[in-house]
C-alpha cells in the first residue's frame, strides 16, 4: 500500500470522541440519521430573563470521568475536551501506555472560540461585586485561557509533541484538524489528537448573540423547529455547545499497529474574507477560496466530491452566500451534489462545530449515508441546491467537503476520503 500521497505522508483517522447535544459518537450519529433534534429549552440555568430561551446543551457530568477536585478548577470546555480525547483514545484502540511510548511523536491541536470565558467572568463578577474584598483563585485566570482545553488533553495523554490551540472562532475545529494533519504530513508527529470545543451556554453569551440579531427567535415553545438552515423561513442560528476529538495517524503508523482505519484526510485549507468583523463577504469570496484550495490540496478533481457538510447556520445571509459560493466553485456540478447541515439538529457550537461536523463526515464515509437537513419545509430561490431535506439518504461517497466560516472572516475547509 502506498504510504505517500502526492509526495506527502498519508494521514488517516482511527478514532473518534464526541460530546454533543445528541450524545456521544454512536448515539450522535444514529440520531443524526434519524433526523432528531437536540435543541431544547435551557436547563443549566433559568433562562426566563432572556428572549431566546433555547440551546443545544450537552448532558454531561464531568465527575464521572475526572476527579472532583480537578473538576472544580477546570472550565467546562477543558472538561469536555479532555473527556472527548479519552473517548477517542479508546475508540482508536490505543492506551495511555501506547501514547507514553511515542510521547514526543504525539501532538495535540484543540481549537476553541471562547474557551473558559465563564471562569474569568465569574471570578471578575465576584471580585468587583464584593467591592474588591474577594480574593480571586489563582486558577481563575489561567483556566479561562483558550489554550487550556489543549493543555488538559496533552496532560491527560502525556503527549509531549507539538501542542497548539486555534482560536479562529467558528472555524477553529475544522482548522485544528487540518493543522493536525499537516503535523503528520511533514513528519513532525506520528499521532495527533485534533478537534474543537465550545462550552459556554450562559446567559451573557446568548444575550450578546441576541444583540447581534443572529439567533433564531420565536421558538421557545418549539425548540426542535428553531434551526432551519436553507429554509426560506430561517431566522438565525441556535446557540449550542459540544466537543469532538479525532485521532489522526500516519498511514504507516496505523498499519504497523493494525489499527482500524475510518477515513483519510485528503486536504485542508484556510482563508480570510478580509471584509467585516461579523458579516460574511456578500460574494462569498473567502468561502470560495477555501473550498477551492482544500480540494486543490487534496489533489482530486472537483467531481470526486460527492457531499458537502455545509456551515449551514440558518442565518438568512450565511446560507444564501454559502450556496452562491458552492455554485461558483463547482459550476453546474453543484446541482448534483448533496449538501446538508448538521447544525439543523444540534445548533451551532462555535469553536466545536467543525470538529463535531467532521465526526459526522467520517461516519457518513463509513456508513455511506448522508444525514438530512431537518426543518427544511419551504424552498428559498436563493438556496436552490439539494439539501437532503428531512430524511437520511444512502449514497456512494468517495470524498466529502466540510465547511466552517467564522467571525472575523475566518474560513476553513476539510476534504475527507473513504479509505
C-alpha positions, 0 to 999 in steps of 0.5 A: 500500500502506498504510504505517500500521497502526492509526495506527502505522508498519508494521514488517516483517522482511527478514532473518534470522541464526541460530546454533543447535544445528541450524545456521544459518537454512536448515539450522535450519529444514529440520531443524526440519521434519524433526523432528531433534534437536540435543541431544547429549552435551557436547563443549566440555568433559568433562562426566563430573563432572556428572549431566546430561551433555547440551546443545544446543551450537552448532558454531561457530568464531568465527575464521572470521568475526572476527579472532583477536585480537578473538576472544580478548577477546570472550565467546562470546555477543558472538561469536555475536551479532555473527556472527548480525547479519552473517548477517542483514545479508546475508540482508536484502540490505543492506551495511555501506555501506547501514547507514553511510548511515542510521547514526543511523536504525539501532538495535540491541536484543540481549537476553541472560540471562547474557551473558559470565558465563564471562569474569568467572568465569574471570578471578575463578577465576584471580585468587583461585586464584593467591592474588591474584598474577594480574593480571586483563585489563582486558577481563575485566570489561567483556566479561562485561557483558550489554550487550556482545553489543549493543555488538559488533553496533552496532560491527560495523554502525556503527549509531549509533541507539538501542542497548539490551540486555534482560536479562529472562532467558528472555524477553529475545529475544522482548522485544528484538524487540518493543522493536525494533519499537516503535523503528520504530513511533514513528519513532525508527529506520528499521532495527533489528537485534533478537534474543537470545543465550545462550552459556554451556554450562559446567559451573557453569551446568548444575550450578546448573540441576541444583540447581534440579531443572529439567533433564531427567535420565536421558538421557545415553545418549539425548540426542535423547529428553531434551526432551519438552515436553507429554509426560506423561513430561517431566522438565525442560528441556535446557540449550542455547545459540544466537543469532538476529538479525532485521532489522526495517524500516519498511514504507516503508523496505523498499519504497523499497529493494525489499527482500524482505519475510518477515513483519510484526510485528503486536504485542508485549507484556510482563508480570510474574507478580509471584509467585516468583523461579523458579516460574511463577504456578500460574494462569498469570496473567502468561502470560495477560496477555501473550498477551492484550495482544500480540494486543490490540496487534496489533489482530486478533481472537483467531481470526486466530491460527492457531499458537502457538510455545509456551515449551514447556520440558518442565518438568512445571509450565511446560507444564501452566500454559502450556496452562491459560493458552492455554485461558483466553485463547482459550476453546474456540478453543484446541482448534483451534489448533496449538501446538508447541515448538521447544525439543523439538529444540534445548533451551532457550537462555535469553536466545536462545530467543525470538529463535531461536523467532521465526526459526522463526515467520517461516519457518513464515509463509513456508513455511506449515508448522508444525514438530512437537513431537518426543518427544511419545509419551504424552498428559498430561490436563493438556496436552490441546491439539494439539501437532503431535506428531512430524511437520511439518504444512502449514497456512494461517497468517495470524498466529502467537503466540510465547511466552517466560516467564522467571525472575523472572516475566518474560513476553513475547509476539510476534504475527507476520503473513504479509505 
